[in-house]
Amino acid sequence: MLEKVFRSGQAAEVFGKMVAALGGPVDFIENHKSYLATAPVVRDVFPPASGIVTAIDARAVGVAVVNLGGGRKKVSDTIDLSVGFRHLAPVGTQVGALPIAQIHAASETAYEAAKAELLNAFTIGDEPFEEGKTILEKIA
């Protein structure tokens, strides 16, 4: 059902209404590129060796976004809306020829730091990924 909502465009429509209700542009979905800042450095990150993504440290990815400028370390920090990550490879993805992610950074130095953090956050293995249980244990 969730996939149907995304593919039909219903999710984008609702998001657009939310943006407008919060004071944003009413045509955000149709013209988002004209409203969003673009980072000067946009590059893919490839692992040092080919393999399969077997684990991702989600907290480390979040910290990397903050360090890139896409979040706050303290309340007074300004968020750079042009930076962040796209196309993060999910667990089970064969990478090497394919990148683990794309980084949008404000500078080459920031890109290199974010690249190192992402490479540390991803575990790449040789064994085919076997999907585990989503719910490990139910506690009453």
ChimeraX commands (.cxc) that place a marker at each C-alpha (Angstrom):
marker #1 position 0.00,0.00,0.00 radius 0.5
marker #1 position 2.79,2.44,0.89 radius 0.5
marker #1 position 4.47,1.86,-2.46 radius 0.5
marker #1 position 1.15,2.53,-4.22 radius 0.5
marker #1 position 0.82,5.90,-2.43 radius 0.5
marker #1 position 4.31,6.91,-3.55 radius 0.5
marker #1 position 3.96,5.69,-7.13 radius 0.5
marker #1 position 0.55,7.32,-7.59 radius 0.5
marker #1 position 1.90,10.74,-6.58 radius 0.5
marker #1 position -0.49,10.98,-3.63 radius 0.5
marker #1 position 2.40,11.27,-1.15 radius 0.5
marker #1 position 3.92,14.16,-3.12 radius 0.5
marker #1 position 0.55,15.88,-3.28 radius 0.5
marker #1 position 0.08,15.66,0.49 radius 0.5
marker #1 position 3.66,16.81,1.08 radius 0.5
marker #1 position 3.10,19.81,-1.21 radius 0.5
marker #1 position -0.02,20.77,0.76 radius 0.5
marker #1 position 1.98,20.46,4.00 radius 0.5
marker #1 position 4.70,22.76,2.65 radius 0.5
marker #1 position 2.09,25.35,1.62 radius 0.5
marker #1 position 0.28,25.10,4.97 radius 0.5
marker #1 position 3.57,25.83,6.74 radius 0.5
marker #1 position 4.08,28.99,4.70 radius 0.5
marker #1 position 6.13,27.53,1.86 radius 0.5
marker #1 position 5.49,27.91,-1.86 radius 0.5
marker #1 position 2.26,26.38,-3.17 radius 0.5
marker #1 position 4.12,25.08,-6.26 radius 0.5
marker #1 position 6.98,23.46,-4.35 radius 0.5
marker #1 position 6.47,19.96,-5.79 radius 0.5
marker #1 position 6.26,21.18,-9.38 radius 0.5
marker #1 position 9.18,23.65,-9.07 radius 0.5
marker #1 position 11.28,22.28,-6.20 radius 0.5
marker #1 position 14.57,22.82,-8.05 radius 0.5
marker #1 position 14.01,26.57,-8.11 radius 0.5
marker #1 position 13.50,26.63,-4.32 radius 0.5
marker #1 position 16.24,24.29,-3.13 radius 0.5
marker #1 position 19.88,25.33,-2.80 radius 0.5
marker #1 position 22.50,23.25,-4.62 radius 0.5
marker #1 position 25.79,22.24,-3.01 radius 0.5
marker #1 position 28.96,23.15,-4.94 radius 0.5
marker #1 position 30.43,19.64,-4.52 radius 0.5
marker #1 position 28.26,16.68,-5.52 radius 0.5
marker #1 position 30.00,13.31,-5.90 radius 0.5
marker #1 position 29.41,9.62,-5.42 radius 0.5
marker #1 position 31.22,7.57,-2.78 radius 0.5
marker #1 position 32.51,4.13,-3.73 radius 0.5
marker #1 position 33.76,1.53,-1.26 radius 0.5
marker #1 position 37.45,0.57,-1.39 radius 0.5
marker #1 position 36.45,-2.94,-2.57 radius 0.5
marker #1 position 33.37,-4.47,-4.15 radius 0.5
marker #1 position 30.97,-6.38,-1.95 radius 0.5
marker #1 position 27.54,-6.43,-0.40 radius 0.5
marker #1 position 26.28,-3.91,2.16 radius 0.5
marker #1 position 25.77,-6.08,5.24 radius 0.5
marker #1 position 25.18,-3.36,7.84 radius 0.5
marker #1 position 24.81,0.40,8.18 radius 0.5
marker #1 position 25.42,2.34,11.37 radius 0.5
marker #1 position 22.44,4.70,11.14 radius 0.5
marker #1 position 23.66,6.87,14.01 radius 0.5
marker #1 position 27.03,7.34,12.31 radius 0.5
marker #1 position 25.25,8.39,9.10 radius 0.5
marker #1 position 23.20,10.92,11.08 radius 0.5
marker #1 position 26.29,12.30,12.80 radius 0.5
marker #1 position 27.99,12.59,9.39 radius 0.5
marker #1 position 25.07,14.70,8.11 radius 0.5
marker #1 position 25.36,16.98,11.13 radius 0.5
marker #1 position 29.13,17.27,10.67 radius 0.5
marker #1 position 28.55,18.14,7.02 radius 0.5
marker #1 position 26.38,21.07,8.13 radius 0.5
marker #1 position 23.00,19.47,7.50 radius 0.5
marker #1 position 22.06,19.50,11.19 radius 0.5
marker #1 position 22.75,21.34,14.42 radius 0.5
marker #1 position 25.29,20.52,17.11 radius 0.5
marker #1 position 23.87,23.36,19.21 radius 0.5
marker #1 position 20.67,25.40,18.94 radius 0.5
marker #1 position 22.46,28.47,17.54 radius 0.5
marker #1 position 23.98,26.53,14.60 radius 0.5
marker #1 position 22.72,27.30,11.11 radius 0.5
marker #1 position 21.67,24.39,8.90 radius 0.5
marker #1 position 23.03,24.36,5.35 radius 0.5
marker #1 position 20.04,23.12,3.34 radius 0.5
marker #1 position 22.21,22.36,0.31 radius 0.5
marker #1 position 24.25,19.59,1.95 radius 0.5
marker #1 position 23.46,15.99,2.72 radius 0.5
marker #1 position 23.38,12.47,1.29 radius 0.5
marker #1 position 21.34,10.92,-1.52 radius 0.5
marker #1 position 20.95,7.43,-2.87 radius 0.5
marker #1 position 22.24,5.62,0.22 radius 0.5
marker #1 position 22.64,1.96,-0.73 radius 0.5
marker #1 position 20.41,-0.22,1.46 radius 0.5
marker #1 position 21.58,-3.36,3.22 radius 0.5
marker #1 position 21.81,-6.20,0.72 radius 0.5
marker #1 position 22.99,-4.02,-2.18 radius 0.5
marker #1 position 25.98,-5.08,-4.29 radius 0.5
marker #1 position 28.36,-2.10,-4.31 radius 0.5
marker #1 position 31.71,-1.38,-5.87 radius 0.5
marker #1 position 30.61,-0.69,-9.42 radius 0.5
marker #1 position 27.67,1.07,-7.74 radius 0.5
marker #1 position 28.33,3.74,-5.09 radius 0.5
marker #1 position 27.25,3.48,-1.46 radius 0.5
marker #1 position 25.91,7.05,-1.57 radius 0.5
marker #1 position 26.09,10.48,-3.13 radius 0.5
marker #1 position 27.42,13.38,-1.05 radius 0.5
marker #1 position 26.36,17.01,-1.46 radius 0.5
marker #1 position 28.98,19.15,0.30 radius 0.5
marker #1 position 29.93,22.82,0.66 radius 0.5
marker #1 position 33.63,22.17,-0.05 radius 0.5
marker #1 position 36.15,19.51,-1.05 radius 0.5
marker #1 position 37.33,19.31,2.56 radius 0.5
marker #1 position 33.78,18.73,3.79 radius 0.5
marker #1 position 33.24,16.11,1.07 radius 0.5
marker #1 position 36.38,14.20,2.07 radius 0.5
marker #1 position 35.41,14.23,5.77 radius 0.5
marker #1 position 31.85,13.05,4.99 radius 0.5
marker #1 position 33.21,10.37,2.65 radius 0.5
marker #1 position 35.43,8.97,5.44 radius 0.5
marker #1 position 32.49,8.97,7.87 radius 0.5
marker #1 position 30.19,7.20,5.41 radius 0.5
marker #1 position 32.78,4.58,4.55 radius 0.5
marker #1 position 33.13,3.87,8.28 radius 0.5
marker #1 position 29.35,3.69,8.71 radius 0.5
marker #1 position 28.89,1.03,6.01 radius 0.5
marker #1 position 29.96,-2.58,6.48 radius 0.5
marker #1 position 30.75,-4.28,3.18 radius 0.5
marker #1 position 31.06,-8.07,3.10 radius 0.5
marker #1 position 31.53,-10.91,0.64 radius 0.5
marker #1 position 28.65,-13.12,1.66 radius 0.5
marker #1 position 25.19,-12.77,0.12 radius 0.5
marker #1 position 22.86,-10.91,2.43 radius 0.5
marker #1 position 20.25,-12.99,4.22 radius 0.5
marker #1 position 17.34,-10.92,5.42 radius 0.5
marker #1 position 16.72,-11.42,9.10 radius 0.5
marker #1 position 13.60,-11.03,11.13 radius 0.5
marker #1 position 12.27,-7.50,11.42 radius 0.5
marker #1 position 10.99,-8.20,14.92 radius 0.5
marker #1 position 13.52,-10.10,16.99 radius 0.5
marker #1 position 11.50,-10.48,20.18 radius 0.5
marker #1 position 8.15,-9.38,21.55 radius 0.5
marker #1 position 8.21,-8.23,25.17 radius 0.5
marker #1 position 4.88,-8.39,26.94 radius 0.5
marker link #1:1,2 radius 0.2
marker link #1:2,3 radius 0.2
marker link #1:3,4 radius 0.2
marker link #1:4,5 radius 0.2
marker link #1:5,6 radius 0.2
marker link #1:6,7 radius 0.2
marker link #1:7,8 radius 0.2
marker link #1:8,9 radius 0.2
marker link #1:9,10 radius 0.2
marker link #1:10,11 radius 0.2
marker link #1:11,12 radius 0.2
marker link #1:12,13 radius 0.2
marker link #1:13,14 radius 0.2
marker link #1:14,15 radius 0.2
marker link #1:15,16 radius 0.2
marker link #1:16,17 radius 0.2
marker link #1:17,18 radius 0.2
marker link #1:18,19 radius 0.2
marker link #1:19,20 radius 0.2
marker link #1:20,21 radius 0.2
marker link #1:21,22 radius 0.2
marker link #1:22,23 radius 0.2
marker link #1:23,24 radius 0.2
marker link #1:24,25 radius 0.2
marker link #1:25,26 radius 0.2
marker link #1:26,27 radius 0.2
marker link #1:27,28 radius 0.2
marker link #1:28,29 radius 0.2
marker link #1:29,30 radius 0.2
marker link #1:30,31 radius 0.2
marker link #1:31,32 radius 0.2
marker link #1:32,33 radius 0.2
marker link #1:33,34 radius 0.2
marker link #1:34,35 radius 0.2
marker link #1:35,36 radius 0.2
marker link #1:36,37 radius 0.2
marker link #1:37,38 radius 0.2
marker link #1:38,39 radius 0.2
marker link #1:39,40 radius 0.2
marker link #1:40,41 radius 0.2
marker link #1:41,42 radius 0.2
marker link #1:42,43 radius 0.2
marker link #1:43,44 radius 0.2
marker link #1:44,45 radius 0.2
marker link #1:45,46 radius 0.2
marker link #1:46,47 radius 0.2
marker link #1:47,48 radius 0.2
marker link #1:48,49 radius 0.2
marker link #1:49,50 radius 0.2
marker link #1:50,51 radius 0.2
marker link #1:51,52 radius 0.2
marker link #1:52,53 radius 0.2
marker link #1:53,54 radius 0.2
marker link #1:54,55 radius 0.2
marker link #1:55,56 radius 0.2
marker link #1:56,57 radius 0.2
marker link #1:57,58 radius 0.2
marker link #1:58,59 radius 0.2
marker link #1:59,60 radius 0.2
marker link #1:60,61 radius 0.2
marker link #1:61,62 radius 0.2
marker link #1:62,63 radius 0.2
marker link #1:63,64 radius 0.2
marker link #1:64,65 radius 0.2
marker link #1:65,66 radius 0.2
marker link #1:66,67 radius 0.2
marker link #1:67,68 radius 0.2
marker link #1:68,69 radius 0.2
marker link #1:69,70 radius 0.2
marker link #1:70,71 radius 0.2
marker link #1:71,72 radius 0.2
marker link #1:72,73 radius 0.2
marker link #1:73,74 radius 0.2
marker link #1:74,75 radius 0.2
marker link #1:75,76 radius 0.2
marker link #1:76,77 radius 0.2
marker link #1:77,78 radius 0.2
marker link #1:78,79 radius 0.2
marker link #1:79,80 radius 0.2
marker link #1:80,81 radius 0.2
marker link #1:81,82 radius 0.2
marker link #1:82,83 radius 0.2
marker link #1:83,84 radius 0.2
marker link #1:84,85 radius 0.2
marker link #1:85,86 radius 0.2
marker link #1:86,87 radius 0.2
marker link #1:87,88 radius 0.2
marker link #1:88,89 radius 0.2
marker link #1:89,90 radius 0.2
marker link #1:90,91 radius 0.2
marker link #1:91,92 radius 0.2
marker link #1:92,93 radius 0.2
marker link #1:93,94 radius 0.2
marker link #1:94,95 radius 0.2
marker link #1:95,96 radius 0.2
marker link #1:96,97 radius 0.2
marker link #1:97,98 radius 0.2
marker link #1:98,99 radius 0.2
marker link #1:99,100 radius 0.2
marker link #1:100,101 radius 0.2
marker link #1:101,102 radius 0.2
marker link #1:102,103 radius 0.2
marker link #1:103,104 radius 0.2
marker link #1:104,105 radius 0.2
marker link #1:105,106 radius 0.2
marker link #1:106,107 radius 0.2
marker link #1:107,108 radius 0.2
marker link #1:108,109 radius 0.2
marker link #1:109,110 radius 0.2
marker link #1:110,111 radius 0.2
marker link #1:111,112 radius 0.2
marker link #1:112,113 radius 0.2
marker link #1:113,114 radius 0.2
marker link #1:114,115 radius 0.2
marker link #1:115,116 radius 0.2
marker link #1:116,117 radius 0.2
marker link #1:117,118 radius 0.2
marker link #1:118,119 radius 0.2
marker link #1:119,120 radius 0.2
marker link #1:120,121 radius 0.2
marker link #1:121,122 radius 0.2
marker link #1:122,123 radius 0.2
marker link #1:123,124 radius 0.2
marker link #1:124,125 radius 0.2
marker link #1:125,126 radius 0.2
marker link #1:126,127 radius 0.2
marker link #1:127,128 radius 0.2
marker link #1:128,129 radius 0.2
marker link #1:129,130 radius 0.2
marker link #1:130,131 radius 0.2
marker link #1:131,132 radius 0.2
marker link #1:132,133 radius 0.2
marker link #1:133,134 radius 0.2
marker link #1:134,135 radius 0.2
marker link #1:135,136 radius 0.2
marker link #1:136,137 radius 0.2
marker link #1:137,138 radius 0.2
marker link #1:138,139 radius 0.2
marker link #1:139,140 radius 0.2
view
